């Protein structure tokens, strides 16, 4: 999974928090790169990011949690970092030294408290050895205190994940990805769209906050993606229902869309911001969905 951003100019140390929207969008970007170029690196990243979504962020109900925290045991990155002595204990002297060189683990450390982040800057010269070493490191990491997870389900972010998984599932022949996309879309329909449109849910219970424009756009596009992998026209009907509400309740008579509905809580100023940030603005999400339908 992708960490949120780098905190140093060498791109060695991430901010260890991992967000659903980053992973969903980057998964789709790398999928498009693979589709255009055939890059094996891009393909590997898509498959590994998809597995991260399914293994680390999927909720018991079948949707996707918002994020993994950066810290555990009182320090950032504790779950992920190693020092040379730890590598030697886990892997033995020979494999430990090989892994330290391959992954940039140094005596002084590249992070804090003598620890180093693991950086796979080049493909290993021995793929079988790497798979064995990697499996041992994963097993060791599993014994550590895991970062807490924000189990809040955000409609728009789940929409981004559904679209990425549906597309990757078809193009890379990953039926688990496709099934996960359909299951998450069902959660959005059954929980978030039951009796209105809720922006968030947790443990299968819809929250009190009304969905905003970005939720409508991303979810509608996700429903179209699920239509593409299932051929079930009910998803087209559901997408159109969501977009009918966009047109009826978010459209500005002078052009564009407001971020909140005309029947939502009244604000001092009704926001209308078309600029994208870490994820698409409501306007971008709505336009993509309207074009898709």
C-alpha positions in Angstrom: 0.0 0.0 0.0 1.0 3.6 -0.7 1.9 5.8 2.3 0.4 9.3 2.2 3.5 11.3 1.2 7.3 11.6 1.6 8.7 13.8 4.4 12.2 14.1 3.0 13.6 15.3 -0.3 15.2 11.9 -1.0 11.9 10.1 -0.9 13.3 7.7 1.8 10.9 8.4 4.6 7.1 8.4 4.2 4.4 9.8 6.4 3.3 6.3 7.3 -0.4 6.9 7.3 -2.1 5.1 4.4 -5.3 6.6 2.9 -7.9 4.8 0.9 -8.2 7.6 -1.7 -4.5 7.6 -2.4 -4.3 3.9 -3.0 -7.5 3.8 -5.1 -6.3 6.6 -7.4 -2.7 5.4 -7.7 -3.9 1.8 -8.4 -5.9 3.1 -11.4 -3.0 5.3 -12.6 -0.6 2.4 -12.6 -3.2 0.2 -14.3 -3.4 2.8 -17.1 0.4 2.9 -17.3 0.5 -0.9 -17.6 -2.2 -0.9 -20.2 -0.3 1.6 -22.3 3.2 0.3 -21.9 3.0 -3.3 -20.7 5.4 -2.4 -17.8 5.9 -5.3 -15.4 6.6 -2.9 -12.6 3.3 -1.2 -13.2 1.5 -4.5 -13.2 3.1 -5.6 -10.0 2.1 -2.4 -8.3 -1.5 -2.7 -9.4 -1.8 -6.3 -8.1 0.0 -5.5 -4.8 -2.1 -2.3 -4.2 -5.3 -4.3 -4.9 -4.3 -6.9 -2.4 -3.5 -4.2 0.1 -7.0 -2.8 -0.3 -8.6 -6.3 0.2 -6.3 -7.4 3.0 -5.9 -4.3 5.0 -8.8 -1.9 4.4 -11.8 -4.1 3.6 -14.4 -4.0 6.4 -16.5 -7.0 7.5 -19.5 -5.6 5.6 -17.5 -5.5 2.4 -16.8 -1.8 2.0 -13.4 -0.1 2.6 -12.1 1.7 5.6 -10.7 5.2 5.3 -7.1 4.8 6.5 -4.4 3.1 8.5 -2.7 5.2 11.2 1.0 6.1 10.9 2.0 5.1 14.4 1.9 2.2 16.8 3.6 1.6 20.2 3.9 5.4 20.5 6.1 6.0 17.5 5.6 6.6 13.8 6.5 3.8 11.5 7.2 1.2 14.2 5.3 -1.5 12.3 7.3 -1.1 9.1 11.0 -0.2 10.0 14.0 -2.5 10.7 17.6 -2.2 11.8 20.5 -4.4 10.7 20.4 -6.5 14.0 16.8 -7.3 13.5 17.4 -8.4 9.9 20.2 -10.7 11.1 18.1 -12.2 13.8 15.2 -12.9 11.5 17.1 -13.9 8.4 20.5 -15.1 9.5 23.8 -13.5 8.9 24.1 -14.1 5.1 20.5 -13.3 4.1 20.4 -10.5 6.6 23.4 -8.8 5.1 22.0 -9.3 1.6 18.6 -7.8 2.6 20.2 -4.9 4.4 22.2 -4.0 1.2 19.2 -4.6 -1.1 16.7 -2.6 1.1 19.0 0.3 2.2 19.1 -0.7 5.9 22.1 1.0 7.5 23.8 1.1 10.9 23.0 4.7 11.6 19.5 4.3 10.1 17.7 6.3 7.5 14.7 7.1 9.8 14.7 7.5 13.6 16.2 5.8 16.5 18.6 3.8 14.3 15.9 2.3 12.2 15.6 2.3 8.4 12.7 2.3 6.1 12.8 -0.6 3.6 13.6 0.7 0.1 13.5 -1.7 -2.9 15.1 0.6 -5.4 16.1 -2.2 -7.9 14.7 -5.6 -8.7 16.5 -8.3 -6.7 19.2 -10.4 -8.6 17.7 -13.6 -7.1 13.9 -13.6 -7.3 13.5 -16.8 -5.3 15.7 -15.6 -2.5 13.8 -12.4 -2.4 10.5 -14.1 -2.1 11.8 -16.2 0.8 13.3 -13.2 2.6 10.2 -11.1 2.0 7.9 -13.7 3.4 10.1 -13.9 6.6 10.0 -10.2 7.0 6.2 -10.1 6.5 5.8 -12.8 9.2 8.0 -10.9 11.5 6.1 -7.7 11.0 2.8 -9.5 11.7 4.0 -10.1 15.3 4.2 -6.3 15.9 1.5 -4.0 17.1 -0.5 -3.0 14.1 -1.4 0.6 13.3 -5.0 1.5 14.2 -7.5 1.6 11.4 -10.1 4.3 10.8 -13.1 2.1 10.0 -15.3 5.0 8.8 -16.6 4.2 5.3 -16.6 7.4 3.1 -18.9 7.1 0.1 -16.7 9.0 -2.4 -13.5 7.3 -1.4 -15.2 3.9 -1.7 -16.4 5.0 -5.1 -12.8 5.6 -6.2 -11.7 2.1 -4.8 -14.6 0.4 -6.6 -13.8 1.9 -9.9 -10.1 0.9 -9.6 -10.8 -2.6 -8.5 -13.5 -3.2 -11.1 -11.2 -2.0 -13.9 -8.1 -3.9 -12.7 -10.2 -7.1 -12.1 -11.1 -7.2 -15.7 -7.9 -6.1 -17.3 -5.6 -8.2 -15.1 -8.0 -11.2 -14.8 -8.2 -10.8 -11.0 -11.7 -12.1 -10.0 -11.1 -11.3 -6.4 -10.8 -7.6 -7.3 -14.0 -7.7 -9.3 -15.9 -9.5 -6.6 -14.7 -7.0 -4.0 -15.8 -4.0 -6.2 -19.3 -5.5 -6.5 -19.6 -6.2 -2.8 -18.5 -2.7 -1.9 -21.0 -1.2 -4.4 -23.7 -3.2 -2.7 -22.8 -1.8 0.6 -23.0 1.8 -0.7 -26.4 1.0 -2.3 -27.9 -0.8 0.7 -26.4 1.3 3.5 -25.5 4.7 2.2 -28.4 5.1 -0.2 -31.2 3.7 2.0 -33.6 6.4 2.8 -31.4 9.2 1.4 -27.7 9.4 0.7 -25.3 9.3 3.7 -21.7 10.4 3.3 -20.4 8.0 5.9 -21.1 4.7 7.6 -19.5 2.6 10.2 -20.2 -1.1 11.1 -22.9 -1.1 8.5 -24.8 1.8 10.0 -25.3 5.0 8.0 -24.0 8.2 9.6 -26.0 11.5 10.0 -24.0 13.6 7.5 -25.6 14.0 4.1 -23.6 13.1 1.0 -22.0 16.0 -0.9 -21.4 16.4 -4.6 -18.1 14.4 -4.6 -19.9 11.4 -3.1 -22.6 11.5 -5.7 -20.1 11.7 -8.6 -17.7 9.1 -7.4 -20.4 6.6 -6.4 -22.3 7.1 -9.7 -19.1 6.4 -11.7 -18.4 3.4 -9.5 -21.8 2.0 -10.3 -21.1 2.4 -14.0 -17.8 0.5 -13.4 -19.8 -2.3 -11.8 -22.2 -2.3 -14.7 -19.2 -2.9 -16.9 -18.0 -6.0 -15.1 -21.4 -7.5 -14.3 -23.5 -6.6 -17.3 -26.4 -6.1 -14.8 -28.5 -3.1 -15.9 -29.6 -2.4 -12.3 -26.3 -0.6 -11.8 -27.0 1.7 -14.7 -30.4 2.5 -13.1 -28.7 3.1 -9.7 -26.1 5.4 -11.3 -28.8 7.4 -13.1 -30.8 7.8 -9.9 -27.8 9.3 -8.2 -27.1 11.6 -11.1 -30.7 12.7 -11.4 -30.2 14.0 -7.8 -27.1 15.8 -8.9 -28.9 17.6 -11.7 -32.0 18.3 -9.6 -30.4 19.4 -6.3 -26.8 20.5 -7.0 -26.9 22.3 -10.3 -26.3 26.0 -10.3 -28.6 27.8 -12.7 -25.7 30.0 -13.7 -23.5 27.0 -14.6 -21.6 24.3 -12.8 -22.5 22.6 -9.5 -22.7 23.5 -5.8 -20.9 21.2 -3.4 -24.0 20.8 -1.2 -27.6 20.0 -2.2 -30.3 22.6 -2.1 -32.2 20.5 0.5 -29.1 20.1 2.7 -28.4 22.0 5.9 -28.4 25.7 5.1 -24.9 27.3 5.3 -23.9 31.0 5.5 -22.3 30.6 2.0 -23.2 27.6 -0.2 -19.8 26.2 -1.3 -18.9 25.8 -4.9 -15.2 24.8 -5.4 -14.2 23.1 -8.6 -10.5 22.7 -7.7 -9.2 19.2 -7.1 -7.1 18.4 -4.0 -5.9 15.0 -2.8 -8.9 13.5 -4.5 -11.3 14.9 -7.2 -13.5 17.8 -6.5 -17.2 17.4 -6.5 -17.4 19.0 -9.9 -14.7 16.7 -11.4 -16.4 13.6 -9.9 -19.8 14.7 -11.2 -18.6 15.5 -14.7 -16.8 12.1 -15.0 -19.9 10.3 -13.9 -22.2 12.2 -16.2 -19.9 11.5 -19.2 -19.7 7.8 -18.2 -23.5 7.4 -18.2 
